[in-house]
Amino acid sequence: MRLPVGTVLLGVIGIIFALAPSSADAGRVRRCKRLCRPLVAACVQTQGCAALPTRHDRRSCKRSCKQQFVGACKADPNTCSTTSTTLPPGACPGYTVTCRATSDRSASGLGNRACVDGPGELPGDTTTVFVSIDAEDATQGTINVNVTGSNFVSGVVCSGPVTSSNGSFTIEQNAGPPFGTAGCCTGDESGILHCRATIDRLCDINESIVGSFEVDAQCVDGTTCSRQVHFVTPRDS
């Protein structure tokens, strides 16, 4: 039995539409290609694709990088999302990082880069920056930052409700009192009156943690003082 031409054409068109990706899928692929471009380029460089002997090998290497990231992005659009954060310079140089976005609120890191309003950037060869974050419970989180260096000590464990804004999150504590050392008194320090710790950007593991903390201290001589410290450190876990 011979089918009418119109029926055959409709059938062919139906098959084409069935095989073609939906506009939403096509849009997702285009977005992923754009978002993943920096990570694909980094993969190509890391894998040494340009140094491979044949054109075929070089193209295969680049294709593998692209498939790795774009394929993962199609399943999870956040895979290749990148966010750039610059700390307000103030008396310190601006710290800028670009990294994969993450919704994590628990992490730790150890590094050596910190900057203090006033003294400026601390020497990396004598400075240690430790950061520990547990802010998964928005009603009660903790940000612990400790910075030590040559003739410098400042740190705080700031606990309380977590306030989030545009990818950053902050914990502020007035009562308790907060635990820590401001390191800004001329003489001895009797305690911390207030703390505010902010994580400007928490990146994936093996990337970065960027943030700052502010502390107000009561000095033994009856005076008060304040200190603000900016930091950027590798994220270890």
C-alpha positions in Angstrom: 0.0 0.0 0.0 1.4 3.3 -1.0 1.0 6.2 1.5 0.1 9.7 0.4 3.1 12.1 -0.1 1.7 14.4 2.6 1.6 11.6 5.1 5.2 10.6 4.4 6.4 14.2 4.7 4.6 14.6 8.0 6.2 11.4 9.2 9.7 12.6 8.2 9.2 15.9 9.9 8.0 14.2 13.1 11.1 12.1 13.2 13.3 15.1 12.7 11.6 16.9 15.6 11.8 13.9 17.7 15.6 13.6 17.1 16.3 17.3 17.4 17.2 18.6 20.9 14.6 20.8 22.5 15.3 24.6 22.6 15.8 24.3 26.4 18.5 21.6 25.9 20.2 23.5 23.1 20.2 26.6 25.3 21.7 24.7 28.2 24.5 23.4 25.9 25.3 26.9 24.7 25.4 28.2 28.2 27.6 25.4 29.4 30.0 25.9 26.5 30.3 29.5 27.5 30.6 28.9 31.2 33.1 26.1 30.9 35.4 27.8 28.4 38.0 28.9 31.1 38.0 25.5 32.7 38.3 23.7 29.3 41.2 26.1 28.5 42.9 25.3 31.8 42.4 21.5 31.2 44.0 21.8 27.7 47.0 23.5 29.2 47.3 21.1 32.1 47.0 18.1 29.9 49.6 19.5 27.5 47.4 19.1 24.5 49.4 21.6 22.4 52.6 19.6 22.8 51.1 16.4 21.4 52.8 15.2 18.2 49.9 15.0 15.8 47.0 17.2 14.9 44.7 14.3 15.6 46.1 13.8 19.1 45.8 17.5 19.8 42.2 17.7 18.7 41.3 14.5 20.6 42.9 15.9 23.8 40.9 19.2 23.5 37.7 17.3 22.7 38.2 15.2 25.8 38.5 18.3 28.0 35.5 19.9 26.4 33.4 16.7 26.8 34.5 16.4 30.5 33.3 19.8 31.6 30.4 20.5 29.2 29.0 17.0 29.9 29.2 17.6 33.6 27.7 21.0 33.3 24.6 19.7 31.4 23.9 17.5 34.4 24.7 20.2 37.0 24.8 23.8 35.7 26.9 24.9 38.7 29.8 22.8 37.6 31.4 25.5 35.5 29.9 28.5 37.2 32.7 30.9 38.1 32.5 33.9 40.5 35.0 36.7 40.9 35.4 38.4 44.2 37.5 41.4 45.1 37.9 42.5 48.6 37.5 46.3 49.3 41.1 47.5 49.2 41.0 50.0 52.1 44.6 50.2 53.3 45.1 46.7 51.9 45.6 45.5 48.3 42.4 44.1 46.8 42.4 40.3 46.8 40.7 38.8 43.7 39.9 35.1 43.0 37.9 33.4 40.3 36.6 30.0 41.1 33.8 27.5 40.7 30.7 28.3 42.6 29.7 26.2 45.5 26.8 26.1 48.0 29.1 24.6 50.7 28.9 26.2 54.2 31.5 24.0 55.9 35.2 24.2 55.1 38.7 24.7 56.3 41.9 26.1 54.9 45.5 26.9 55.8 47.6 29.5 54.1 49.8 32.5 54.6 48.3 35.6 53.0 46.6 38.2 55.2 46.3 42.0 55.2 45.6 44.3 58.1 44.0 47.7 57.7 46.8 50.0 58.9 49.9 47.8 58.8 49.1 46.5 55.3 49.9 43.0 54.0 51.7 40.7 56.4 54.9 38.9 55.1 53.9 35.6 53.6 57.1 33.8 54.8 56.3 34.4 58.5 52.5 34.4 58.4 50.0 31.6 59.1 46.3 31.9 58.3 43.9 29.2 59.6 40.3 29.2 58.7 37.5 26.9 59.9 33.9 27.4 58.9 30.8 25.6 60.1 27.8 27.5 58.9 25.5 24.9 57.5 22.9 25.6 60.2 21.8 29.2 59.5 20.5 29.6 63.0 23.8 28.9 64.6 27.1 28.9 62.7 30.8 29.5 63.5 33.6 31.1 61.6 37.0 30.6 63.2 40.0 32.6 61.8 43.4 32.8 63.4 46.3 34.8 61.9 49.8 34.7 63.4 53.0 36.2 62.2 56.2 38.0 63.2 55.1 40.2 66.1 51.4 39.7 65.1 48.6 37.7 66.6 44.9 38.2 65.8 42.0 35.8 65.6 38.4 35.1 66.6 35.8 32.5 66.9 32.6 34.3 65.9 29.4 32.4 66.5 25.7 33.1 65.9 23.1 33.3 63.1 24.3 33.3 59.6 23.4 36.1 57.2 23.8 35.5 53.5 24.0 37.9 50.6 25.1 37.5 47.0 27.2 34.4 47.7 28.9 35.7 50.8 27.9 35.0 54.4 28.5 36.7 57.7 28.3 35.9 61.4 28.2 38.7 63.9 28.5 38.2 67.7 28.1 40.8 70.5 27.3 38.8 73.5 28.9 35.7 74.9 31.4 37.2 74.8 33.3 36.2 71.6 36.5 34.2 72.0 39.7 35.5 70.5 42.4 38.1 70.4 42.3 41.4 68.6 45.9 42.2 69.1 45.3 45.9 68.9 45.8 47.0 72.5 48.9 49.0 73.5 49.2 46.9 76.6 47.3 43.8 77.7 43.9 42.8 76.4 41.1 41.9 78.7 38.7 40.4 76.1 36.7 40.7 72.9 33.6 42.9 72.9 32.3 42.3 69.4 33.2 40.3 66.3 32.0 40.2 62.7 33.4 37.5 60.4 32.6 37.4 56.7 33.3 34.8 54.0 33.2 36.8 50.8 33.8 33.7 48.6 34.0 30.0 49.5 35.3 28.1 46.5 35.5 24.4 45.8 38.1 22.2 47.6 41.7 22.9 46.4 40.6 26.4 45.4 40.2 29.4 47.7 38.5 30.9 50.8 38.4 34.7 50.8 37.1 36.8 53.7 37.7 39.1 56.6 37.0 39.6 60.2 36.6 42.6 62.5 37.1 42.6 66.3 36.6 45.2 69.0 38.6 44.6 72.2 38.6 45.9 75.7 42.1 46.8 76.9 43.3 46.4 80.5 44.0 50.1 80.7 40.3 50.9 80.1 40.5 51.8 76.5 39.0 50.0 73.5 40.5 49.2 70.1 39.4 47.7 66.8 41.2 45.6 64.1 40.1 44.4 60.7 41.9 41.6 58.9 41.5 40.5 55.3 42.6 37.0 54.2 42.8 34.7 51.2 43.8 31.1 51.7 43.6 27.8 49.9 40.7 25.6 50.8 41.8 22.2 52.0 38.5 20.5 52.9 
